Amino acid sequence: MGRMGAKLRLVTVRGRALRCVVCGHREFSSREVKLNSTGAEFLGLGWANRSALAVICGSCGYVHEFAGPRPDLWRPEQGYPAEVEVD
């Protein structure tokens, strides 16, 4: 389990295994986050902002955000699929 009991997952982005940019860890928890804009917040329309997927490093807590194509999440006990590029 990760921080605050979240399930940890392996993450791939465009067929490549993701490592934390800070500590190099490979397991992450995930959650949906809002991409707030000042204008929408000012007008009380924060709920209408776009969202992104955040993957949070299970070791150091660094947050990686993906607003475009979603990364794929995998169970650590099953490992990465064979076609994934792991460095």
N, CA and C atoms as an extended XYZ file, in Angstrom:
261
Properties=species:S:1:pos:R:3:atomname:S:1:resname:S:1:resid:I:1 pbc="F F F"
N         0.832       -1.184        0.000 N   MET     1
C         0.000        0.000        0.000 CA  MET     1
C         0.877        1.249        0.000 C   MET     1
N         0.381        2.249       -0.689 N   GLY     2
C         1.104        3.507       -0.770 CA  GLY     2
C         0.701        4.450        0.342 C   GLY     2
N         0.976        5.701        0.132 N   ARG     3
C         0.621        6.722        1.107 CA  ARG     3
C        -0.888        6.735        1.305 C   ARG     3
N        -1.322        6.833        2.531 N   MET     4
C        -2.737        6.888        2.902 CA  MET     4
C        -3.515        5.667        2.408 C   MET     4
N        -2.861        4.510        2.287 N   GLY     5
C        -3.547        3.278        1.965 CA  GLY     5
C        -3.901        3.064        0.506 C   GLY     5
N        -3.443        3.935       -0.396 N   ALA     6
C        -3.770        3.786       -1.819 CA  ALA     6
C        -3.027        2.590       -2.413 C   ALA     6
N        -3.669        1.910       -3.346 N   LYS     7
C        -3.036        0.775       -4.016 CA  LYS     7
C        -1.964        1.279       -4.970 C   LYS     7
N        -0.812        0.622       -4.933 N   LEU     8
C         0.285        1.006       -5.820 CA  LEU     8
C         0.211        0.227       -7.122 C   LEU     8
N         0.560        0.889       -8.202 N   ARG     9
C         0.534        0.296       -9.537 CA  ARG     9
C         1.816        0.635      -10.282 C   ARG     9
N         2.168       -0.214      -11.231 N   LEU    10
C         3.199        0.116      -12.204 CA  LEU    10
C         2.519        0.980      -13.254 C   LEU    10
N         3.245        1.900      -13.866 N   VAL    11
C         2.662        2.822      -14.831 CA  VAL    11
C         3.461        2.785      -16.120 C   VAL    11
N         2.736        2.764      -17.255 N   THR    12
C         3.393        2.892      -18.554 CA  THR    12
C         2.796        4.072      -19.302 C   THR    12
N         3.660        4.758      -20.045 N   VAL    13
C         3.262        5.895      -20.862 CA  VAL    13
C         3.773        5.646      -22.273 C   VAL    13
N         2.840        5.519      -23.210 N   ARG    14
C         3.200        5.245      -24.603 CA  ARG    14
C         4.152        4.057      -24.750 C   ARG    14
N         3.863        2.998      -24.005 N   GLY    15
C         4.635        1.765      -24.118 CA  GLY    15
C         5.955        1.737      -23.371 C   GLY    15
N         6.206        2.752      -22.544 N   ARG    16
C         7.446        2.794      -21.759 CA  ARG    16
C         7.110        2.836      -20.275 C   ARG    16
N         7.908        2.104      -19.480 N   ALA    17
C         7.712        2.089      -18.030 CA  ALA    17
C         8.077        3.453      -17.452 C   ALA    17
N         7.240        3.948      -16.542 N   LEU    18
C         7.487        5.236      -15.898 CA  LEU    18
C         8.287        5.021      -14.621 C   LEU    18
N         9.301        5.865      -14.442 N   ARG    19
C        10.056        5.945      -13.190 CA  ARG    19
C         9.843        7.345      -12.633 C   ARG    19
N         9.803        7.467      -11.324 N   CYS    20
C         9.682        8.777      -10.700 CA  CYS    20
C        10.865        9.640      -11.113 C   CYS    20
N        10.598       10.876      -11.516 N   VAL    21
C        11.668       11.773      -11.955 CA  VAL    21
C        12.541       12.237      -10.788 C   VAL    21
N        12.072       12.069       -9.559 N   VAL    22
C        12.844       12.496       -8.398 CA  VAL    22
C        13.700       11.358       -7.839 C   VAL    22
N        13.064       10.209       -7.562 N   CYS    23
C        13.787        9.134       -6.865 CA  CYS    23
C        13.958        7.848       -7.681 C   CYS    23
N        13.323        7.748       -8.844 N   GLY    24
C        13.478        6.562       -9.683 CA  GLY    24
C        12.573        5.391       -9.330 C   GLY    24
N        11.713        5.560       -8.335 N   HIS    25
C        10.800        4.486       -7.915 CA  HIS    25
C         9.841        4.140       -9.056 C   HIS    25
N         9.317        2.911       -9.078 N   ARG    26
C         8.451        2.462      -10.169 CA  ARG    26
C         6.995        2.230       -9.781 C   ARG    26
N         6.626        2.396       -8.531 N   GLU    27
C         5.249        2.129       -8.118 CA  GLU    27
C         4.572        3.422       -7.695 C   GLU    27
N         3.313        3.586       -8.162 N   PHE    28
C         2.579        4.832       -7.983 CA  PHE    28
C         1.140        4.558       -7.569 C   PHE    28
N         0.571        5.469       -6.801 N   SER    29
C        -0.878        5.470       -6.600 CA  SER    29
C        -1.432        6.460       -7.628 C   SER    29
N        -2.742        6.481       -7.823 N   SER    30
C        -3.298        7.389       -8.831 CA  SER    30
C        -4.589        8.019       -8.334 C   SER    30
N        -4.888        9.178       -8.906 N   ARG    31
C        -6.152        9.857       -8.609 CA  ARG    31
C        -6.421       10.894       -9.685 C   ARG    31
N        -7.684       11.237       -9.826 N   GLU    32
C        -8.130       12.279      -10.752 CA  GLU    32
C        -7.897       13.630      -10.091 C   GLU    32
N        -7.367       14.601      -10.835 N   VAL    33
C        -7.158       15.956      -10.312 CA  VAL    33
C        -7.733       16.967      -11.291 C   VAL    33
N        -8.153       18.119      -10.777 N   LYS    34
C        -8.664       19.210      -11.615 CA  LYS    34
C        -7.521       20.123      -12.030 C   LYS    34
N        -7.557       20.587      -13.271 N   LEU    35
C        -6.594       21.559      -13.773 CA  LEU    35
C        -7.254       22.921      -13.672 C   LEU    35
N        -7.142       23.540      -12.527 N   ASN    36
C        -7.840       24.792      -12.252 CA  ASN    36
C        -7.319       25.949      -13.094 C   ASN    36
N        -8.233       26.804      -13.513 N   SER    37
C        -7.870       28.037      -14.201 CA  SER    37
C        -8.430       29.206      -13.389 C   SER    37
N        -7.708       30.294      -13.366 N   THR    38
C        -8.115       31.453      -12.566 CA  THR    38
C        -9.482       31.971      -12.976 C   THR    38
N        -9.732       32.080      -14.292 N   GLY    39
C       -11.006       32.616      -14.762 CA  GLY    39
C       -12.195       31.793      -14.312 C   GLY    39
N       -12.098       30.484      -14.472 N   ALA    40
C       -13.211       29.621      -14.074 CA  ALA    40
C       -13.426       29.672      -12.562 C   ALA    40
N       -12.345       29.680      -11.809 N   GLU    41
C       -12.467       29.765      -10.350 CA  GLU    41
C       -13.117       31.092       -9.945 C   GLU    41
N       -12.706       32.182      -10.572 N   PHE    42
C       -13.247       33.503      -10.261 CA  PHE    42
C       -14.750       33.565      -10.509 C   PHE    42
N       -15.199       32.908      -11.586 N   LEU    43
C       -16.617       32.916      -11.937 CA  LEU    43
C       -17.415       31.814      -11.238 C   LEU    43
N       -16.767       31.061      -10.351 N   GLY    44
C       -17.459       29.988       -9.646 CA  GLY    44
C       -17.700       28.767      -10.509 C   GLY    44
N       -16.896       28.606      -11.581 N   LEU    45
C       -17.072       27.483      -12.500 CA  LEU    45
C       -15.923       26.487      -12.416 C   LEU    45
N       -15.278       26.410      -11.272 N   GLY    46
C       -14.154       25.498      -11.096 CA  GLY    46
C       -14.504       24.059      -11.429 C   GLY    46
N       -15.744       23.678      -11.188 N   TRP    47
C       -16.192       22.313      -11.481 CA  TRP    47
C       -16.090       21.995      -12.968 C   TRP    47
N       -16.069       23.011      -13.835 N   ALA    48
C       -16.051       22.788      -15.286 CA  ALA    48
C       -14.633       22.674      -15.854 C   ALA    48
N       -13.616       22.879      -15.034 N   ASN    49
C       -12.240       22.762      -15.517 CA  ASN    49
C       -11.930       21.349      -15.967 C   ASN    49
N       -10.974       21.253      -16.881 N   ARG    50
C       -10.515       19.935      -17.339 CA  ARG    50
C        -9.886       19.172      -16.181 C   ARG    50
N        -9.823       17.865      -16.327 N   SER    51
C        -9.175       17.057      -15.304 CA  SER    51
C        -7.987       16.317      -15.912 C   SER    51
N        -7.153       15.792      -15.043 N   ALA    52
C        -5.972       15.041      -15.451 CA  ALA    52
C        -5.837       13.849      -14.512 C   ALA    52
N        -5.010       12.900      -14.913 N   LEU    53
C        -4.701       11.782      -14.025 CA  LEU    53
C        -3.362       12.086      -13.367 C   LEU    53
N        -3.339       12.038      -12.049 N   ALA    54
C        -2.094       12.221      -11.310 CA  ALA    54
C        -1.642       10.859      -10.815 C   ALA    54
N        -0.365       10.562      -11.005 N   VAL    55
C         0.222        9.367      -10.405 CA  VAL    55
C         1.246        9.856       -9.389 C   VAL    55
N         1.119        9.347       -8.178 N   ILE    56
C         1.913        9.822       -7.056 CA  ILE    56
C         2.917        8.745       -6.672 C   ILE    56
N         4.189        9.122       -6.632 N   CYS    57
C         5.247        8.167       -6.317 CA  CYS    57
C         5.007        7.548       -4.947 C   CYS    57
N         5.075        6.230       -4.882 N   GLY    58
C         4.864        5.519       -3.628 CA  GLY    58
C         6.024        5.644       -2.667 C   GLY    58
N         7.150        6.197       -3.125 N   SER    59
C         8.312        6.348       -2.268 CA  SER    59
C         8.468        7.779       -1.753 C   SER    59
N         8.541        8.757       -2.664 N   CYS    60
C         8.817       10.141       -2.244 CA  CYS    60
C         7.601       11.063       -2.303 C   CYS    60
N         6.513       10.636       -2.954 N   GLY    61
C         5.293       11.438       -3.005 CA  GLY    61
C         5.224       12.450       -4.131 C   GLY    61
N         6.222       12.475       -5.017 N   TYR    62
C         6.196       13.427       -6.128 CA  TYR    62
C         4.986       13.132       -7.017 C   TYR    62
N         4.304       14.188       -7.467 N   VAL    63
C         3.092       14.040       -8.274 CA  VAL    63
C         3.417       14.266       -9.744 C   VAL    63
N         3.106       13.269      -10.583 N   HIS    64
C         3.263       13.367      -12.032 CA  HIS    64
C         1.853       13.511      -12.605 C   HIS    64
N         1.594       14.548      -13.414 N   GLU    65
C         0.252       14.779      -13.955 CA  GLU    65
C         0.227       14.521      -15.456 C   GLU    65
N        -0.852       13.872      -15.912 N   PHE    66
C        -1.043       13.569      -17.327 CA  PHE    66
C        -2.384       14.126      -17.785 C   PHE    66
N        -2.337       15.163      -18.618 N   ALA    67
C        -3.555       15.812      -19.094 CA  ALA    67
C        -3.972       15.282      -20.461 C   ALA    67
N        -3.074       14.651      -21.171 N   GLY    68
C        -3.371       14.125      -22.507 CA  GLY    68
C        -3.779       12.668      -22.405 C   GLY    68
N        -3.242       11.858      -23.300 N   PRO    69
C        -3.555       10.424      -23.245 CA  PRO    69
C        -3.198        9.837      -21.877 C   PRO    69
N        -4.092        9.033      -21.366 N   ARG    70
C        -3.902        8.461      -20.038 CA  ARG    70
C        -2.807        7.395      -20.043 C   ARG    70
N        -2.001        7.375      -18.992 N   PRO    71
C        -1.043        6.270      -18.856 CA  PRO    71
C        -1.805        4.999      -18.476 C   PRO    71
N        -1.175        3.869      -18.692 N   ASP    72
C        -1.769        2.589      -18.318 CA  ASP    72
C        -1.249        2.180      -16.948 C   ASP    72
N        -2.113        1.572      -16.150 N   LEU    73
C        -1.766        1.143      -14.801 CA  LEU    73
C        -1.790       -0.383      -14.736 C   LEU    73
N        -0.783       -0.967      -14.065 N   TRP    74
C        -0.634       -2.420      -13.993 CA  TRP    74
C        -0.384       -2.851      -12.557 C   TRP    74
N        -0.866       -4.032      -12.199 N   ARG    75
C        -0.624       -4.581      -10.866 CA  ARG    75
C         0.847       -4.994      -10.759 C   ARG    75
N         1.538       -4.580       -9.694 N   PRO    76
C         2.958       -4.919       -9.552 CA  PRO    76
C         3.231       -6.417       -9.532 C   PRO    76
N         2.323       -7.194       -8.936 N   GLU    77
C         2.551       -8.646       -8.853 CA  GLU    77
C         2.485       -9.322      -10.220 C   GLU    77
N         1.847       -8.680      -11.201 N   GLN    78
C         1.778       -9.236      -12.554 CA  GLN    78
C         2.882       -8.694      -13.448 C   GLN    78
N         3.506       -7.610      -13.042 N   GLY    79
C         4.584       -7.021      -13.825 CA  GLY    79
C         4.077       -6.291      -15.053 C   GLY    79
N         5.028       -5.801      -15.832 N   TYR    80
C         4.693       -5.103      -17.071 CA  TYR    80
C         4.358       -6.114      -18.169 C   TYR    80
N         3.511       -5.751      -19.136 N   PRO    81
C         3.290       -6.611      -20.298 CA  PRO    81
C         4.596       -6.778      -21.080 C   PRO    81
N         4.700       -7.829      -21.855 N   ALA    82
C         5.935       -8.157      -22.565 CA  ALA    82
C         6.375       -7.058      -23.522 C   ALA    82
N         5.439       -6.321      -24.114 N   GLU    83
C         5.782       -5.305      -25.122 CA  GLU    83
C         6.267       -3.985      -24.529 C   GLU    83
N         6.227       -3.842      -23.205 N   VAL    84
C         6.621       -2.588      -22.557 CA  VAL    84
C         8.140       -2.459      -22.509 C   VAL    84
N         8.616       -1.255      -22.850 N   GLU    85
C        10.055       -0.952      -22.813 CA  GLU    85
C        10.406       -0.561      -21.378 C   GLU    85
N        11.254       -1.382      -20.734 N   VAL    86
C        11.683       -1.123      -19.360 CA  VAL    86
C        13.174       -0.858      -19.391 C   VAL    86
N        13.582        0.298      -18.859 N   ASP    87
C        15.030        0.603      -18.853 CA  ASP    87
C        15.687        0.158      -17.584 C   ASP    87
